[in-house]
Amino acid sequence: EKCSRLLKGMKRNRNSGPFLRPVDLVQLPDYESVLRAAGCSPICIQDIENKLMNNDYHDHRGFVKDFRRMFLNAHVYNPERDPVHKMAQELSEEFETKWTKFRKSLKDR
């Protein structure tokens, strides 16, 4: 499945570290409240992988939506100059590039 390949590529990316597992709420106790105030909710690559393995996505849109939510969360919580904000931006750009190629391959069938 192409979503699995895309997920693996994101996991291998040098910028993926902060996004692989849930945010440590001991280190960042205000994380969830900041996200909630912005209308967001936590998600990480591990959550996305679990949903994919459990067939919780009915189509590709949910998969893409979760990745975009993860990047939005990083931008909401971390100031623009923060390294995690920048890492999220770079990872997001790679995701969108790969997603565009993936979507095109679906249309070419």
Secondary structure, 3 states (H helix, E strand, C coil): CHHHHHHHHHHHCCCCHHHCCCCCCCCCCCHHHHHHHCCCCCCCHHHHHHHHHCCCCCCHHHHHHHHHHHHHHHHHHCCCCCHHHHHHHHHHHHHHHHHHHHHHHHHCC
